[in-house]
Structures are given as structure tokens and as C-alpha cells.
Amino acid sequence: MNPEDPTQPTAASPNAQSPAQVQAAPPAQTLAGIERALERVAADLLRDRQSERRWRVFFRLAWLGVALVLVAIAWTHRTLPNAGNGPHTALVELRGEIASDTEASAELLITALKAAFEDSESQAVVLRINSPGGSPVQSGIVNDEIKRLKAKHKKKLYVVVEEVCASGAYYIAVAADEIYVDKASIVGSIGVLMDGFGFDGIMAKVGVDRRLLTAGENKAMLDPFSPVNPRHKALAQATIDQIHRQFIAVVKEGRGARLKENRDTFSGLYWNGEEAVKLGLVDGLGNLDYVAREIVKAEDIIDYTPHDNVAERLAKRFGASLGAGAIKALRELAPLR
């Protein structure tokens, strides 16, 4: 057998590659090129991601800055009420439900009333009311403070009623020197209520047992899932009766001889403005401009009420989300340093 004869078969080496295998194997430079390309792609993706995160952080911090500016403007507006330029009538608004967490809270009303009374240019204070009432506690605090401020500053306070001055709102109003209403205003409702629901009948129908444990025999007083306890009902009634008597005493003190009391006066009824004048619940018909012009004799009106402005509304609306975004942005800053 001739080893140089190409027509004769030869023994294959164990490590020898077939022509197909040789063609399938990529050259070393090709592999290196692919690796470099992948590295470039990875680097570009990383830069893009870092850039995206930086911009996201930037915008969040920018919005936080805007929010802080809005809050600062709102705070300035709330803490610095309008100052009078010359003699004027000072106005304070009481609107909506009287409660500790509303704009008709004792805290906010008293802040505005103090500013109105303390301004040396204010000739008198007008409290304009449009409220169905609310907390007897908050109402009592404002009533007491009005009487104190009147005595301290030797200024009068007038009440002007728009739509409604009922229950706790009237409790506040009787501290005024005079009360003016529209003939169709709603005034009165001198009474106290305590309401709730009873679900014990429904529970019995659906087969649900109430398992209530208490330490103290009256701890579950007026529990809506238990039958009415006559003793607890009597205790609750005594409480609201006492608050009613306090309300009546405040009305009689404030209105004095002007009040034409009858059997319905303290029954919880309410009347329109025209009837309220006849009953002595109020002093006459008139609006804010009338009282400022004809009673106070100072037509210029300055509002001391801490109203929400545009900045406050925006700050309240976006404040929470911007705060959360700022915290997240600050957290994302760490890996970028």
C-alpha cells in the first residue's frame, strides 16, 4: 500500500476533524468580536439605565421643590391674614359642619377671630354663618372665646346668616351683639341628638350570636349589636338632657329680653328668618354689605378667614404622592454616587 497514493485509504488520527467540523468552528477573532460587541451593548444599556434613573430622580426632586414652594405660599397665606388699610369691617366665615377636623373647627375659627379683633383698624367683627351645626363642645369653645374677645378689645361682633344657622351654629351666634338674617334663612334647632343603629334583630334572624366581654358593667353601653338596655338608655338620655339645658342657658344669656320664649323655642324646631325675627331669635333682616355699611359704618370689608388658596389645594392634592416620590428618589440616589 503506497502511503503517498491519494487513492488509498489512510488511518484517521483520533484528534483529526472532518472538513464539516473545520468549516463550522468560528475563528478566534470572530469570537472576540462578538464578545466586544456584547460588552458594548451591555455598557450602552447600563448607561441608558443610569441616565433614565438620574432623570427620574431629577424630576421627582423638582416636583418636591415645587411642592415645598406651594406649601410655603399656603403657610404664609394661612398665618398672615389680610391686614386692614384704614378703618374696615373684619369678616370671619363659618361654613359647614362644626367639628375638630373641619374648617369650622374651634381652633381655626378662634385664630381668625383673634386676628380680626386685634387689628386696630377693624371697627367691628362680622361672623358670617352658613352651617347646620355640629359639635356642642367646639361650639361652646367658640362661644366662650367670642365673649372674651369682645370684653378684651371693646369691639362688637355681629352675625350675618346666609342659608342656615342651626343647632351648634346658633349656639355660637348667640354670643354676638346682634344677629341678621335673610327672610328665608333657616334658624334655630335648639336641641341635642344622639343617634345610632341596632343590628340585634338582624343578627337573630341570620343566626349570629353576639359574644361580648367587658370589664365594667357599662362599658358596652349602647352597643349596636346588643338589645337596648333600659338603664343605659336612661343614662344616655340624662346626658343629652344636660347638654340641652346648657344650650338653653347659653341662648337665654345671649338673647336676654329679646327672646320671646314659647313652648316650641327649645324643642328642636327651626324657623325661617322672618319668623325668627318675630320670635326674637335674631335681630333683623340684612346681609353682610348692609351690616358693614349701616351698622358698623365701615363699608370696606377685610376677610380674616384662613381660606384655602390655589397653592394649598395643590399642596394637599399632590403632597402625599410627591413626598413618597421624593423618598423613593433619595433611595435611588445611593447607587448613583
C-alpha positions as CSV (number, residue, x, y, z in Angstrom):
1,M,0.0,0.0,0.0
2,N,1.5,3.3,-1.1
3,P,1.3,5.9,1.7
4,E,1.6,8.7,-0.8
5,D,-1.2,7.4,-3.1
6,P,-4.2,9.7,-2.5
7,T,-6.5,6.9,-3.7
8,Q,-5.6,4.6,-0.9
9,P,-7.3,4.9,2.5
10,T,-5.3,6.1,5.5
11,A,-5.8,5.7,9.2
12,A,-7.5,8.6,10.8
13,S,-6.0,10.3,13.9
14,P,-8.1,10.4,17.0
15,N,-8.0,14.2,17.1
16,A,-8.5,14.8,13.5
17,Q,-11.5,16.9,12.4
18,S,-13.7,16.4,9.5
19,P,-14.0,19.1,6.8
20,A,-17.5,20.0,8.0
21,Q,-16.3,20.4,11.6
22,V,-13.4,22.6,10.4
23,Q,-15.9,24.8,8.5
24,A,-18.3,25.0,11.5
25,A,-15.7,26.2,14.0
26,P,-15.6,30.0,14.1
27,P,-12.2,31.6,14.0
28,A,-10.8,33.1,17.3
29,Q,-11.1,36.7,16.0
30,T,-14.8,36.2,15.3
31,L,-15.5,35.1,18.9
32,A,-13.5,38.1,20.2
33,G,-15.5,40.4,18.1
34,I,-18.8,39.0,19.3
35,E,-17.6,39.4,22.9
36,R,-16.6,43.0,22.3
37,A,-20.0,43.8,20.7
38,L,-21.9,42.2,23.6
39,E,-19.8,44.3,26.0
40,R,-20.6,47.5,24.1
41,V,-24.3,46.6,24.1
42,A,-24.2,45.9,27.8
43,A,-22.3,49.2,28.5
44,D,-24.8,51.2,26.4
45,L,-27.8,49.6,28.2
46,L,-26.2,50.3,31.6
47,R,-25.6,54.0,30.6
48,D,-29.1,54.3,29.3
49,R,-30.5,52.9,32.6
50,Q,-28.3,55.1,34.7
51,S,-29.4,58.2,32.6
52,E,-33.0,57.2,32.9
53,R,-32.7,56.8,36.7
54,R,-31.0,60.2,37.0
55,W,-33.7,61.9,35.1
56,R,-36.4,60.2,37.1
57,V,-34.6,61.3,40.3
58,F,-34.3,64.8,38.9
59,F,-38.0,65.2,38.1
60,R,-39.0,63.8,41.5
61,L,-36.8,66.2,43.3
62,A,-38.0,69.0,41.1
63,W,-41.7,68.2,41.9
64,L,-40.7,68.1,45.6
65,G,-39.3,71.6,45.2
66,V,-42.5,72.8,43.6
67,A,-44.5,71.2,46.4
68,L,-42.3,72.9,49.1
69,V,-42.8,76.3,47.4
70,L,-46.6,75.7,47.3
71,V,-46.7,74.7,51.0
72,A,-44.6,77.8,51.9
73,I,-47.0,80.0,50.0
74,A,-50.0,78.3,51.6
75,W,-48.5,78.6,55.0
76,T,-47.8,82.3,54.5
77,H,-51.3,82.8,53.3
78,R,-52.8,81.0,56.3
79,T,-50.6,82.5,59.0
80,L,-50.7,86.1,57.8
81,P,-54.3,87.2,57.4
82,N,-55.3,90.2,55.4
83,A,-54.3,93.4,57.2
84,G,-56.6,96.4,57.0
85,N,-55.6,99.6,55.2
86,G,-57.7,102.1,57.2
87,P,-60.9,101.6,59.1
88,H,-62.8,98.5,57.9
89,T,-65.2,95.7,58.9
90,A,-63.4,92.5,59.8
91,L,-65.0,89.4,58.4
92,V,-64.7,85.8,59.6
93,E,-66.5,82.9,57.8
94,L,-68.1,79.9,59.5
95,R,-69.1,77.4,56.9
96,G,-70.1,73.7,57.1
97,E,-70.1,71.2,59.9
98,I,-68.6,72.4,63.2
99,A,-66.1,69.7,64.2
100,S,-62.5,69.5,65.3
101,D,-61.3,68.2,61.9
102,T,-63.1,70.7,59.6
103,E,-62.5,74.2,58.5
104,A,-65.2,75.2,61.0
105,S,-63.2,73.9,64.0
106,A,-62.8,75.9,67.1
107,E,-59.1,76.2,66.6
108,L,-59.3,77.8,63.1
109,L,-62.3,80.0,64.0
110,I,-60.6,81.3,67.1
111,T,-57.4,82.0,65.2
112,A,-59.3,84.1,62.7
113,L,-61.4,85.9,65.3
114,K,-58.3,86.8,67.3
115,A,-56.7,88.4,64.3
116,A,-59.9,90.3,63.4
117,F,-60.3,91.7,66.9
118,E,-56.6,92.5,67.4
119,D,-56.4,94.6,64.2
120,S,-56.5,98.2,65.4
121,E,-58.2,99.3,62.2
122,S,-61.1,96.9,62.4
123,Q,-64.2,98.7,63.7
124,A,-66.2,95.6,64.4
125,V,-66.2,91.9,63.5
126,V,-68.8,90.2,61.4
127,L,-69.1,86.4,61.7
128,R,-70.9,85.2,58.5
129,I,-72.5,81.8,59.1
130,N,-73.8,79.1,56.8
131,S,-73.7,75.9,58.9
132,P,-76.2,73.2,60.1
133,G,-74.3,72.9,63.4
134,G,-72.1,70.2,64.8
135,S,-70.1,69.5,68.0
136,P,-71.5,71.2,71.1
137,V,-68.0,71.2,72.5
138,Q,-66.5,73.0,69.6
139,S,-69.5,75.4,69.6
140,G,-69.1,76.1,73.3
141,I,-65.4,76.9,73.0
142,V,-66.1,79.4,70.2
143,N,-69.0,81.0,72.1
144,D,-66.8,81.5,75.2
145,E,-63.9,82.9,73.2
146,I,-66.2,85.4,71.4
147,K,-67.4,86.8,74.7
148,R,-63.8,87.0,76.0
149,L,-62.5,88.9,72.9
150,K,-65.4,91.3,72.9
151,A,-64.7,92.2,76.5
152,K,-60.9,92.5,76.0
153,H,-61.0,94.6,72.8
154,K,-64.2,96.6,73.5
155,K,-65.4,95.7,70.0
156,K,-68.7,94.4,68.8
157,L,-69.4,91.2,66.9
158,Y,-72.3,90.8,64.6
159,V,-73.6,87.6,63.0
160,V,-74.9,87.5,59.4
161,V,-76.7,84.3,58.5
162,E,-76.8,83.1,54.9
163,E,-78.6,79.8,54.3
164,V,-78.5,78.1,57.7
165,C,-77.7,78.8,61.3
166,A,-78.9,75.9,63.2
167,S,-78.0,73.9,66.3
168,G,-74.3,74.3,67.2
169,A,-74.0,77.2,64.7
170,Y,-76.8,79.1,66.6
171,Y,-75.0,78.2,69.9
172,I,-72.1,80.3,68.5
173,A,-74.3,83.0,67.1
174,V,-76.0,84.0,70.4
175,A,-72.6,85.3,71.6
176,A,-73.0,88.1,69.1
177,D,-74.3,91.6,69.9
178,E,-76.8,91.3,67.1
179,I,-77.8,88.7,64.5
180,Y,-79.0,89.5,61.0
181,V,-80.6,87.0,58.6
182,D,-82.3,86.7,55.2
183,K,-86.0,86.3,55.4
184,A,-85.6,82.8,54.0
185,S,-82.7,81.7,56.2
186,I,-83.1,78.7,58.4
187,V,-82.6,79.4,62.1
188,G,-83.0,77.5,65.4
189,S,-82.9,73.8,66.1
190,I,-82.1,74.4,69.7
191,G,-81.8,70.8,70.8
192,V,-79.4,67.8,71.1
193,L,-79.5,64.4,69.5
194,M,-77.6,61.1,69.8
195,D,-78.2,58.7,67.0
196,G,-77.1,55.2,66.1
197,F,-78.4,51.8,64.7
198,G,-79.5,48.5,66.2
199,F,-78.5,45.3,64.5
200,D,-79.5,42.7,67.1
201,G,-82.8,41.8,65.3
202,I,-80.9,41.1,62.0
203,M,-78.3,39.0,63.8
204,A,-81.0,36.9,65.4
205,K,-82.6,36.3,62.0
206,V,-79.4,35.1,60.4
207,G,-78.4,33.1,63.5
208,V,-75.4,35.1,64.6
209,D,-74.6,35.2,68.3
210,R,-73.1,38.3,69.9
211,R,-70.1,37.3,72.2
212,L,-69.1,40.4,74.0
213,L,-66.8,40.5,77.0
214,T,-66.4,43.7,79.1
215,A,-64.6,44.8,82.2
216,G,-67.1,47.4,83.7
217,E,-70.8,46.9,83.6
218,N,-71.4,50.0,81.4
219,K,-68.5,49.6,79.0
220,A,-70.8,48.2,76.3
221,M,-73.3,51.0,76.7
222,L,-75.5,51.4,73.6
223,D,-73.7,48.6,71.8
224,P,-75.5,48.4,68.4
225,F,-75.2,44.6,68.3
226,S,-76.9,44.1,71.6
227,P,-80.5,44.6,72.7
228,V,-81.3,48.0,74.2
229,N,-80.6,48.1,77.9
230,P,-83.2,50.4,79.6
231,R,-80.7,51.6,82.2
232,H,-78.2,52.5,79.5
233,K,-80.8,54.3,77.5
234,A,-81.8,56.3,80.6
235,L,-78.2,57.3,81.3
236,A,-77.7,58.4,77.7
237,Q,-80.9,60.4,77.8
238,A,-79.8,62.1,81.0
239,T,-76.5,63.1,79.3
240,I,-78.2,64.8,76.3
241,D,-80.8,66.4,78.5
242,Q,-78.0,68.0,80.5
243,I,-76.3,69.3,77.3
244,H,-79.7,70.6,76.2
245,R,-80.0,72.6,79.4
246,Q,-76.6,74.0,78.8
247,F,-77.6,75.0,75.3
248,I,-80.8,76.7,76.6
249,A,-78.9,78.6,79.3
250,V,-76.4,79.9,76.6
251,V,-79.3,81.1,74.4
252,K,-81.1,82.8,77.2
253,E,-77.9,84.6,78.3
254,G,-77.1,85.7,74.8
255,R,-80.5,86.8,73.7
256,G,-81.8,88.1,77.0
257,A,-85.0,90.0,77.0
258,R,-85.1,90.0,73.2
259,L,-86.1,86.3,73.2
260,K,-89.9,85.7,73.0
261,E,-89.9,82.2,74.5
262,N,-92.8,79.8,73.9
263,R,-93.3,76.0,74.2
264,D,-91.5,75.4,70.9
265,T,-88.5,77.6,71.4
266,F,-86.2,74.9,72.8
267,S,-88.0,71.9,71.2
268,G,-85.5,71.5,68.3
269,L,-87.8,73.2,65.8
270,Y,-86.3,75.6,63.3
271,W,-87.8,78.7,61.6
272,N,-87.2,80.9,58.6
273,G,-85.6,84.2,59.0
274,E,-88.8,86.2,59.0
275,E,-90.3,84.1,61.8
276,A,-87.0,84.1,63.7
277,V,-87.2,87.9,63.9
278,K,-90.7,87.8,65.4
279,L,-89.6,85.2,68.0
280,G,-86.6,87.2,69.0
281,L,-84.1,84.6,67.9
282,V,-82.4,87.2,65.7
283,D,-82.5,91.0,65.5
284,G,-83.4,91.8,61.9
285,L,-83.0,91.3,58.2
286,G,-79.8,92.2,56.5
287,N,-76.7,90.8,54.6
288,L,-73.0,91.4,55.0
289,D,-72.9,94.7,53.0
290,Y,-75.8,96.1,54.9
291,V,-74.3,95.4,58.3
292,A,-70.9,96.8,57.2
293,R,-72.4,99.9,55.7
294,E,-75.4,100.7,58.0
295,I,-74.4,99.1,61.4
296,V,-70.7,99.1,61.6
297,K,-70.3,102.2,59.4
298,A,-67.2,100.8,57.7
299,E,-68.0,99.7,54.1
300,D,-64.6,98.3,53.4
301,I,-64.6,94.6,54.3
302,I,-61.4,92.6,55.1
303,D,-61.7,88.8,55.3
304,Y,-59.6,87.2,58.1
305,T,-60.8,83.7,57.4
306,P,-57.9,81.3,56.6
307,H,-59.3,80.2,53.2
308,D,-57.6,77.5,51.1
309,N,-55.9,79.2,48.2
310,V,-54.7,77.5,44.9
311,A,-51.3,76.7,46.4
312,E,-52.9,75.0,49.4
313,R,-55.2,72.9,47.3
314,L,-52.4,71.8,45.0
315,A,-50.2,71.0,48.0
316,K,-52.9,69.0,49.7
317,R,-53.6,67.1,46.4
318,F,-50.1,66.3,45.4
319,G,-48.3,66.5,48.7
320,A,-48.6,62.8,49.7
321,S,-47.6,61.4,46.3
322,L,-44.7,63.9,45.9
323,G,-43.5,63.0,49.4
324,A,-43.5,59.3,48.5
325,G,-41.8,60.0,45.2
326,A,-39.1,62.1,46.9
327,I,-38.3,59.3,49.4
328,K,-38.0,56.9,46.6
329,A,-35.8,59.3,44.6
330,L,-33.5,59.7,47.6
331,R,-33.2,56.0,48.0
332,E,-32.2,55.7,44.3
333,L,-29.5,58.3,44.6
334,A,-27.3,55.9,46.7
335,P,-26.2,53.6,43.9
336,L,-25.5,56.6,41.6
337,R,-22.9,58.1,43.8
